[in-house]
Amino acid sequence: MDSKHFISRNSNSPIAFNTKWEAPSNIALIKYWGKTEPQIPKNPSLSFTLSSSVTTTAVTFTPNPGATFSFEFAFEGVLKPDFHPKLNVFFNRIKPYIPWIDSYSLKIESRNSFPHSSGIASSASAMAALSLCLLDMEKTLFPELDPTYFNQKASFLARLGSGSAARSIEGPLCFWGKNSCRKDSSDLYSTPFGPSLNPIFSTYQDSILLVDKGSKQVSSTQGHQLMHNHPFAEKRFIQANQNLSKLVPLMEAGDLEGFIEIVESEALSLHAMMMTSLPYFILMQPQTLSIIQKVWDFRKTTQTPLCFTLDAGANVHLLYPKHTREKVAAFIEAELADFCQNRQYLIDAVGSGAKKV
């Protein structure tokens, strides 16, 4: 399937329409770092879809025939014109696939259930929620759209706003990027893990330790660009593919020991790429390393299957089975909260994907 599959026909009868969707963030287990235009990953990834960490976006479509496309954007009740450049890039990328949008003015209102710069991928949930609103409008114009196509195209559009947003449509786990584990995998949109997932992972927990709530010194976009001439890039892409091929059967079997080994290795490999790029940079903080060491010690002494992963930042995601929740909560409060800004951390879990609200 190529991108032409997602080109919609135009509509000769614009209609007024309102919709609201809630889309979750996600946390990658197999990381992608490096991409080509238009938002094509250099290696496949696999992520947990979160449950409570969501963006809710409402869009009002007002017919505007004969005029140019326009929009306004408000975040948590405040107009945000500084978001317009990124949204303009997004709309320019997706217009060939939803040509009917030129007949509308959009009022976009968005809010997050989690704080800004909290180690949760807000661009993923935000672009996914907006894309679902757009697809909801398209389905209203063209009711023959089936659910599979709806989700695929929503993921396809979201990817053009933020790569990781492709994985924020469905749950509990999603692939993004062509890979040998799934014949239906694609670089253009995400696909769900499917029914072979061991049940223990469908209720997995994610606690996010807020080590540093400030803006990152190097954005993810800049970090991806630094992979183009990275001395270890090709080996990293091979490693990610190999780790994915190992992780999938482990998650089907419910092998927590093997799961932990690959997930933690992937997190450290991601940050190794940052530390060995030119220019090089470090997003982890001393507290990040202290937390990692504490997690390792706790796992060794208690035999609790707790592990960590990291996004492109200093904050730490702790992943663990639901049946260990009380034990891990006590450990966080007693041993880890002091490493967080103002002892702040968030509690989340694996979720089922986006929904209309």
C-alpha positions in Angstrom: 0.0 0.0 0.0 1.3 3.5 -0.9 0.3 7.0 0.2 -2.1 7.4 -2.8 -4.4 4.9 -1.0 -5.2 7.7 1.5 -6.2 10.5 -1.0 -9.8 11.4 -0.5 -12.0 12.8 -3.1 -13.3 16.3 -2.7 -16.8 17.2 -1.4 -19.1 19.6 -3.3 -21.4 20.1 -0.3 -19.5 21.5 2.7 -21.4 21.1 6.0 -21.1 22.5 9.5 -19.7 19.8 11.9 -18.4 19.5 15.5 -16.4 16.6 16.9 -14.3 15.8 19.9 -11.7 13.0 20.3 -9.5 11.8 23.1 -6.1 10.3 22.1 -3.5 8.8 24.4 0.2 9.3 24.5 2.5 6.3 24.1 5.8 5.1 25.4 8.1 3.2 23.0 9.7 -0.1 24.0 11.7 -0.4 20.8 12.8 3.1 20.0 13.0 4.8 16.6 15.6 7.5 16.3 16.2 8.8 12.8 13.8 9.4 9.9 13.6 10.6 6.3 11.0 12.7 4.6 8.0 12.6 4.8 8.2 11.3 8.4 9.4 7.8 7.5 11.2 6.0 10.3 14.7 4.5 9.7 13.8 1.5 11.9 10.5 0.0 13.2 9.3 0.7 16.7 6.9 -0.8 19.2 5.1 1.1 22.0 2.7 0.7 24.9 -0.4 2.9 24.4 -1.1 4.8 27.7 -4.5 5.1 29.4 -4.7 8.3 31.5 -2.2 10.5 29.7 -4.4 11.9 27.0 -5.0 14.9 24.8 -8.7 15.9 24.2 -9.3 17.9 21.1 -12.5 19.5 19.8 -12.8 20.8 16.3 -15.6 23.0 14.9 -15.7 22.9 11.1 -17.4 25.9 9.5 -18.0 25.9 5.8 -16.0 28.6 4.1 -16.6 28.1 0.3 -14.7 30.3 -2.0 -12.3 31.5 0.7 -8.9 30.1 1.7 -8.5 27.5 4.5 -8.0 29.0 7.9 -7.8 27.8 11.5 -7.4 29.1 15.1 -5.9 27.1 17.9 -6.5 27.3 21.6 -4.8 25.2 24.3 -6.5 24.9 27.6 -8.7 27.8 26.8 -6.0 30.2 25.6 -5.4 31.1 22.0 -1.9 30.0 21.0 -0.8 31.7 17.8 2.8 30.4 18.5 1.5 26.9 17.7 0.5 28.0 14.2 3.8 27.4 12.4 3.9 23.7 13.4 0.2 23.3 12.6 0.7 25.1 9.2 3.4 22.5 8.3 1.0 19.7 9.4 -1.9 21.0 7.3 0.3 21.6 4.3 1.4 18.0 4.5 -2.0 16.5 4.8 -4.0 18.7 2.4 -3.3 16.4 -0.6 -5.0 13.6 1.3 -8.0 15.6 2.5 -8.6 18.1 -0.2 -12.1 18.8 1.1 -10.5 20.8 4.0 -10.0 23.8 1.8 -13.7 24.5 2.1 -13.6 25.0 5.8 -12.4 27.2 8.7 -11.4 25.3 11.8 -11.7 26.2 15.4 -9.4 23.8 17.3 -9.5 23.5 21.1 -7.1 21.2 22.9 -6.1 20.2 26.4 -3.9 17.6 28.1 -4.6 15.5 31.2 -0.9 15.7 32.1 1.5 18.6 32.7 3.7 20.1 30.0 7.3 18.8 29.8 6.4 15.8 32.0 8.2 13.2 30.0 5.0 12.2 28.2 4.9 12.7 24.4 2.3 15.4 24.1 2.9 15.9 20.4 1.9 12.2 19.9 -1.4 12.5 21.7 -2.1 16.0 20.3 -1.6 15.1 16.6 -3.4 11.8 17.0 -6.5 13.6 18.5 -6.5 16.2 15.8 -6.2 13.6 13.1 -9.1 11.6 14.5 -11.3 14.8 14.4 -10.3 15.3 10.8 -11.2 11.6 9.9 -14.4 11.9 11.8 -15.3 14.8 9.5 -14.2 12.8 6.4 -16.4 9.8 7.5 -19.4 12.2 7.8 -18.8 13.4 4.3 -18.1 9.9 3.0 -19.9 7.4 5.2 -18.6 4.4 3.4 -15.2 4.6 5.2 -14.7 1.3 7.1 -13.2 1.2 10.7 -9.9 -0.3 9.6 -9.3 2.4 6.9 -10.4 5.0 9.4 -7.8 4.0 11.9 -5.1 3.6 9.3 -5.7 7.0 7.7 -5.9 8.7 11.1 -2.5 7.1 12.0 -1.2 8.1 8.5 -2.2 11.8 9.0 -1.0 11.9 12.6 2.4 10.6 11.5 2.8 13.6 9.2 2.5 15.9 12.3 4.6 13.8 14.7 6.1 10.5 13.9 5.3 8.9 17.3 1.7 10.1 16.9 1.2 7.3 14.4 1.2 4.9 17.4 -1.4 6.8 19.4 -4.6 5.6 17.6 -5.0 2.0 18.9 -3.8 -0.1 21.8 -2.6 -1.8 23.9 0.6 -2.0 21.8 1.3 -0.7 18.3 4.0 -1.3 15.7 5.1 1.5 13.4 7.5 0.8 10.6 7.9 -2.1 8.2 9.3 -5.1 10.0 9.6 -8.9 9.7 7.4 -9.6 12.7 4.1 -8.5 11.1 3.2 -8.9 7.4 0.8 -6.0 7.7 3.3 -3.6 9.2 3.9 -0.3 7.4 6.1 2.8 7.4 3.0 4.9 6.6 0.8 4.1 9.7 0.8 2.0 12.8 -0.7 -1.5 13.3 -1.8 -3.1 16.6 0.1 -6.0 18.1 -2.9 -8.3 17.8 -4.4 -11.1 19.9 -1.2 -13.1 20.4 -0.1 -10.6 23.1 0.2 -12.3 26.5 -2.5 -11.0 28.9 0.0 -9.8 31.5 1.1 -6.9 29.1 -2.5 -5.7 28.5 -2.7 -4.4 32.0 0.9 -3.3 32.4 1.6 -0.2 34.6 3.7 2.9 33.8 4.8 5.4 36.5 6.5 8.5 35.1 9.0 10.0 37.4 9.3 13.8 36.8 13.1 14.4 37.1 13.2 17.5 35.0 10.1 19.4 33.8 12.0 22.0 31.9 12.3 22.3 28.1 14.9 20.0 26.5 18.1 21.5 25.3 17.9 19.6 22.1 14.5 18.8 20.6 13.5 15.4 19.3 13.3 16.8 15.8 17.0 18.0 16.0 18.0 14.7 17.5 16.5 12.8 14.6 18.3 15.0 12.1 21.7 14.2 13.8 21.3 10.6 12.9 21.8 11.4 9.2 25.6 11.5 9.6 25.9 9.5 12.8 28.9 7.1 12.8 26.8 4.4 14.5 23.4 5.0 12.7 23.3 2.0 10.5 24.4 -0.4 13.3 21.7 1.1 15.5 19.0 0.5 12.9 20.1 -3.1 12.6 20.0 -3.4 16.4 16.5 -2.0 16.6 15.2 -4.5 14.0 16.9 -7.4 15.8 15.6 -6.3 19.2 12.1 -6.1 17.8 12.3 -9.6 16.4 13.4 -10.9 19.9 10.9 -8.8 21.9 7.7 -9.9 20.0 7.9 -13.6 20.9 8.9 -12.7 24.5 5.8 -10.6 24.8 3.7 -13.4 23.3 5.1 -15.8 25.9 4.9 -13.5 28.8 8.7 -13.7 29.4 9.3 -10.8 31.8 13.0 -11.3 32.2 13.6 -11.2 28.5 11.2 -8.2 28.2 13.2 -6.3 30.8 16.5 -6.9 29.2 15.5 -5.7 25.8 13.5 -2.7 27.0 16.2 -1.3 29.2 18.9 -1.9 26.5 16.7 0.0 24.0 16.4 3.0 26.3 20.1 3.2 26.9 20.9 2.7 23.2 18.7 5.7 22.4 20.6 7.9 24.8 23.9 6.4 23.5 23.0 7.8 20.1 22.6 11.2 21.6 25.9 11.1 23.4 27.8 10.0 20.3 26.3 12.4 17.7 28.0 15.5 16.5 27.2 17.8 18.2 26.8 15.4 21.1 24.4 16.1 24.0 23.1 14.4 27.2 19.4 14.6 28.2 19.7 12.4 31.2 20.3 14.1 34.6 22.2 12.8 37.6 18.8 11.9 39.2 18.0 9.8 36.1 21.1 7.6 36.7 20.4 7.4 40.4 16.9 6.2 39.7 18.2 3.6 37.3 20.6 2.2 39.8 17.9 2.1 42.5 15.6 0.2 40.1 18.4 -2.3 39.4 19.1 -2.8 43.1 15.3 -3.2 43.9 14.8 -5.7 41.2 17.8 -7.8 42.4 16.9 -7.8 46.0 13.1 -8.2 45.7 12.9 -10.2 42.5 10.2 -7.8 41.4 9.9 -7.5 37.6 10.3 -3.7 37.5 12.1 -2.0 34.7 12.7 1.4 33.3 12.6 3.0 29.9 13.4 6.5 28.8 12.1 8.8 26.1 14.2 11.6 24.7 14.5 13.4 28.0 15.6 13.0 31.7 12.3 11.6 33.1 12.0 7.9 33.8 9.1 5.6 32.9 8.8 2.6 35.3 7.1 -0.4 33.7 5.7 -3.3 35.8 2.9 -5.9 36.0 -0.3 -4.9 37.6 0.0 -7.5 40.4 3.1 -5.7 41.7 1.5 -2.3 41.8 1.3 -1.8 45.6 4.9 -3.0 46.1 6.2 -0.7 43.4 4.1 2.3 44.7 5.7 1.9 48.1 9.2 1.7 46.5 8.6 4.9 44.5 7.4 6.8 47.5 10.2 5.6 49.8 13.2 5.5 47.5 12.6 7.4 44.2 10.3 10.4 44.8 13.1 12.4 46.3 14.8 12.3 42.9 11.8 14.0 41.3 11.1 17.7 41.1 8.9 18.5 44.1 8.5 14.7 44.5 6.2 14.6 41.5 5.4 11.5 39.5 2.4 10.3 37.5 0.7 6.9 37.6 -0.6 5.5 34.3 -1.2 2.1 32.7 -1.5 0.5 29.3 -4.7 1.6 27.5 -6.9 0.5 24.6 -6.5 3.5 22.3 -8.3 6.7 21.3 -12.0 7.3 21.6 -14.7 9.8 20.6 -16.0 11.9 23.5 
